[in-house]
Structures are given as structure tokens and as C-alpha cells.
Amino acid sequence: MSQAEDFSAVGKQRVRTIWISDVHLGTRDCQAEKLASFLKEYECDQLYLVGDIIDGWRLRKSIYWPQSHTNVVRRILTMSKRGTRVTYVTGNHDEFLRRYATLSIGNILLVGEAEHITADGRKLLVIHGDQFDVITRCHRWLAFLGDHAYGFSLRLNRWLNYWRSRCGYGYWSLSGYLKHRVKKAVNFISEFEGALAHECHKRDFQGVVCGHIHHAEIREVDGISYHNCGDWVESCTALIEHWDGSIEQYTWAEVAAPEKSAQQALPLPANSATP
């Protein structure tokens, strides 16, 4: 079943699995409205929340929680009530939940990592990925410093894009540009991907689904199928598994609407990984 195929009678497309990560509810840069709209478009058997869904780091400093953030939580709870199995994999920004690992509430399971078997029989490790970030694991103070720097880049990005829109230009991501252009950032991403691939080889997984670095990607890394969900702060991306086991990258676009096909909702060609 391709991403643009039949919708159900209520206008939703049924897929097997959806993965989202790095939503950062509780921050001003969270694209909660877009995420809620995306989740309304789909029905799925399994929904994975792959870490950093709630930003506990920011909420410790100040409370910011508009109605749009509550709407995302309500949408996830509604999906669970209607039969979707929700697996919440904790990340570093929502690490306060790690003390409750293996907690099960109705159709919602809270875990540190998960194993997913695709429709075509591949075994995937589902993990946020901060465990494979040397800075987060060994230099916590530097991780907090990096979080402040990222927050500053997002504020600067809002200002830049305000003036770009006034001049008739589209959205441009400063942090995305830096990730692709700065050598150290490129090397960090490559080392992160390689560390996860090594872990999969060691534990006999055929692939991995992760988040953490806010860089959506589907590709082969050392013979391992690497899938990164991206984020809902800038890129607004998710991963979708179809009924044949293929996994596709979804990118939100303003033109997306329930009555339109998902293909129309993609501003760029989506990466895809087929068995």
C-alpha cells in the first residue's frame, strides 16, 4: 500500500505504524498544531513516541503549555482509546519518565527502548538515541550548553524567517543549514549513525528507528537500515510503515488536508526504504 492510496470512510488513511520523535511539548518552538493535524489524518495499529515528546528541561525553568500542546496529548489518548497501541520511548529531555520504565496504562506502554517487527519480518530497535551521543552521556553540562545554543538559534531563526516572509520568501532553517554545512556537525551525525549501526549488529537487529539529533534520514549504514524520525520543531517529519513493511518519511506541508492525498502533502520527495 503506497502512501497515496485509499483513505477510510472518515477521511483517514490507515497505515501499520507511525513513529514521531522530538516534539518538545512545553517549548515555544514546538509545532503542535501541525502535529495534531498530521495525527488526525492517519489511523495506525502502532504509534511510537520516540523520545523528547515533553521537554522536561525547559519546563523546569518556566511553564509554557498552550492549548495546542494539550490538543496533541488528547489526540494521542484518543488514538489509544480507539485501539492504537502507543509505545512511549523515553529520551533525554523527558528523562524524568525513565523511573517509570515498563509502566503500562491501558493501551499505552512506557519503555526505555522497544523492539518492532515490520510486516516483512525485519527486527528493528526503537530507541531515542541519546545513549549513543557522547556529549549527552559523558558531558552533561555541555549538553545543557548545547541546548541553550540550539534555543538561541531557533529564536534567531524566527526573526530571520519573519523578515523572509515579509519579503516574500519561504521558510529557511538555520540549524538545518548548519547541520549540513558545518564539518563538526556533519561528523557528529555520521558518528551517531555509526554507533547505532554497531549496536544493531551487536544485538542482531536489522535496523533502527531513532530521533535525538533532529535530522530526518532513511539510509543504509554499515548494512543496517537506519531511520531517524526528525523532529516537530523545525522539519515536522515522521516515519510511516505501510502494510507491506516499507517505511517512508513523511514531511508536513501547509497545503496538507485530510481530503488530499498524502503525496500532495509532501513538499519534497520523501526518502523511502524498501526491503
C-alpha positions in Angstrom: 0.0 0.0 0.0 1.6 3.3 -1.1 1.4 6.5 0.9 -1.1 8.0 -1.6 -3.6 5.1 -1.6 -7.1 4.7 -0.2 -8.4 6.7 2.8 -11.1 5.3 5.1 -14.7 6.4 5.0 -14.0 9.0 7.7 -11.1 10.6 5.6 -8.2 8.9 7.4 -5.6 6.8 5.8 -4.9 3.5 7.6 -1.2 2.5 8.0 0.5 -0.1 10.1 2.9 2.0 12.2 3.8 5.7 12.8 6.9 6.9 14.6 7.4 10.5 15.8 10.1 12.0 18.0 11.4 15.3 19.4 8.1 17.1 19.7 9.3 19.2 22.6 5.9 20.0 24.1 6.4 22.8 26.6 8.6 24.9 24.3 7.6 27.9 22.2 9.1 26.3 19.1 7.1 23.1 19.2 4.9 22.8 16.0 2.0 21.3 18.0 -0.8 22.4 15.6 0.9 20.7 12.7 1.5 17.5 14.6 -2.2 17.4 15.8 -3.3 17.9 12.2 -1.0 15.1 11.0 -2.2 12.6 13.6 -5.8 13.4 12.6 -5.1 12.3 9.0 -4.0 8.8 10.0 -5.2 5.6 11.7 -2.5 3.1 12.7 -2.1 -0.1 14.7 1.0 1.1 16.4 2.2 4.6 17.4 5.8 5.0 18.7 6.7 8.2 20.5 10.5 8.1 20.2 11.6 10.4 23.0 11.7 14.1 23.8 7.9 14.3 23.4 7.7 16.5 26.5 10.6 18.9 27.2 11.3 18.5 30.9 14.5 20.5 30.7 12.5 23.7 29.6 9.5 23.1 31.9 11.9 23.0 34.9 12.9 26.6 34.1 9.5 28.0 33.2 6.0 26.7 32.4 4.8 27.2 28.8 1.9 25.0 27.9 -0.7 26.4 25.5 -3.9 24.7 24.4 -2.3 23.4 21.2 0.1 21.2 23.3 -2.8 19.8 25.3 -4.5 19.0 21.9 -1.6 16.8 20.9 -1.8 14.8 24.2 -5.6 14.5 23.7 -5.1 13.3 20.1 -2.7 10.6 21.3 -5.0 9.5 24.0 -7.9 9.4 21.6 -5.9 7.2 19.2 -5.1 4.9 22.2 -8.8 4.7 23.1 -9.7 3.7 19.6 -7.3 0.8 19.5 -3.9 2.1 18.6 -1.1 0.7 20.7 1.0 3.6 21.9 4.6 3.0 23.0 6.4 5.9 24.6 10.2 5.5 24.4 11.8 8.0 26.7 14.5 10.4 25.7 16.9 12.8 27.5 14.6 15.8 27.6 11.8 13.6 29.1 14.2 11.5 31.2 12.1 12.3 34.3 9.8 9.5 32.9 12.6 6.9 32.9 12.0 6.0 36.5 8.6 4.6 35.4 10.0 2.4 32.6 7.8 -0.6 31.7 4.8 1.3 33.1 1.6 0.2 31.3 -1.6 2.3 31.4 -4.4 0.8 29.2 -3.1 0.8 25.6 0.0 2.9 26.5 3.4 1.5 27.3 6.3 3.5 28.7 9.7 2.0 28.0 13.4 2.9 27.6 13.6 1.1 24.2 11.4 -1.2 22.2 11.6 -3.9 19.5 9.5 -3.6 16.4 8.9 -6.4 13.9 7.9 -5.0 10.5 5.3 -6.5 8.3 8.0 -8.1 6.2 9.7 -9.7 9.2 12.6 -7.3 9.9 13.5 -6.7 13.6 14.1 -3.0 14.4 15.5 -1.4 17.5 13.4 1.6 18.5 15.4 4.0 20.8 15.7 7.7 21.2 19.4 7.6 20.7 20.8 10.0 23.4 22.6 6.9 24.9 24.8 7.0 21.8 25.6 10.7 22.0 29.0 11.1 23.7 28.2 14.7 24.7 24.9 13.8 26.3 26.2 10.7 28.0 29.6 11.9 29.3 29.5 15.7 29.4 26.0 16.6 30.7 26.9 20.2 31.3 28.0 20.5 27.7 24.6 19.0 26.6 22.8 21.7 28.5 25.0 24.4 26.9 24.3 22.9 23.5 20.5 23.0 24.3 20.9 26.7 25.1 22.7 27.3 21.9 20.1 25.4 19.9 17.4 27.5 21.6 19.2 30.7 20.6 19.5 29.5 17.0 15.7 28.9 17.0 15.0 32.4 18.3 17.3 33.8 15.7 15.6 31.6 13.1 12.2 33.0 14.0 13.5 36.5 13.5 15.1 35.7 10.2 12.0 33.9 8.8 9.8 36.8 9.9 11.7 39.1 7.6 12.0 36.5 4.9 8.2 36.1 4.9 7.8 39.9 4.8 10.0 39.8 1.6 8.0 37.0 0.0 10.5 34.2 0.7 9.7 30.8 2.2 10.8 29.2 5.4 14.5 28.5 5.8 16.1 26.5 8.6 19.3 28.0 10.1 20.0 24.9 12.2 19.4 22.6 9.3 21.8 24.7 7.2 24.5 24.4 9.9 24.0 20.6 10.3 24.7 20.1 6.6 27.4 22.7 6.2 29.5 22.7 9.4 32.1 19.9 9.3 31.9 19.1 13.0 28.1 18.8 12.8 28.3 16.5 9.8 30.9 14.4 11.6 28.8 14.2 14.7 25.8 12.9 12.8 27.9 10.4 11.0 29.4 9.1 14.3 25.9 8.9 15.8 24.6 6.8 12.9 27.6 4.6 13.0 27.3 4.0 16.8 23.7 2.9 16.4 24.5 0.6 13.5 27.2 -1.0 15.6 24.7 -1.6 18.4 22.3 -3.2 16.0 24.9 -5.6 14.7 25.9 -6.5 18.2 22.3 -7.2 19.2 21.1 -8.9 16.0 18.8 -6.1 14.8 18.3 -5.5 11.1 17.5 -1.8 11.6 17.0 1.1 14.0 14.4 3.8 14.4 15.6 6.8 16.5 15.4 10.5 17.0 17.5 12.9 19.2 19.6 14.7 16.6 16.6 16.4 14.8 17.9 15.2 11.4 15.3 13.1 9.5 17.0 10.3 7.5 16.4 6.9 5.9 19.5 5.2 4.6 21.7 2.1 4.9 24.6 2.4 7.5 27.1 -0.4 7.5 24.4 -2.9 6.3 21.8 -1.6 8.9 18.6 0.1 7.9 18.9 3.5 9.7 15.7 5.5 10.2 15.6 8.9 12.1 12.2 10.4 12.8 13.5 14.0 12.6 11.5 16.4 14.8 8.4 18.6 15.2 10.3 21.8 16.0 11.6 22.7 12.5 11.4 19.8 10.0 8.0 18.4 11.0 8.7 14.9 9.9 7.6 11.4 10.8 8.1 7.8 9.7 5.3 5.6 8.4 5.3 1.9 7.9 2.9 0.6 5.3 1.2 -2.8 5.2 4.0 -4.3 3.0 6.6 -3.4 5.6 8.1 -0.5 3.6 9.0 2.6 5.7 8.6 6.1 4.4 9.5 9.6 5.6 6.6 12.0 5.9 7.1 15.7 5.8 4.3 18.1 6.8 3.4 20.9 4.4 0.9 23.7 4.9 -1.2 22.5 1.9 -1.8 19.2 3.6 -5.5 18.5 4.2 -7.5 15.3 5.1 -9.3 15.2 1.7 -6.0 15.4 -0.2 -3.6 12.5 -0.8 -0.6 12.2 1.4 1.6 12.6 -1.7 0.2 16.1 -2.2 1.1 16.8 1.4 4.8 16.4 0.8 6.8 19.4 -0.3 9.8 17.4 -1.1 10.3 13.8 -2.4 10.2 11.5 0.6 13.1 9.2 1.4 12.0 5.6 1.5 13.4 2.3 2.5 12.0 -0.9 1.0 13.0 -4.4 1.9 
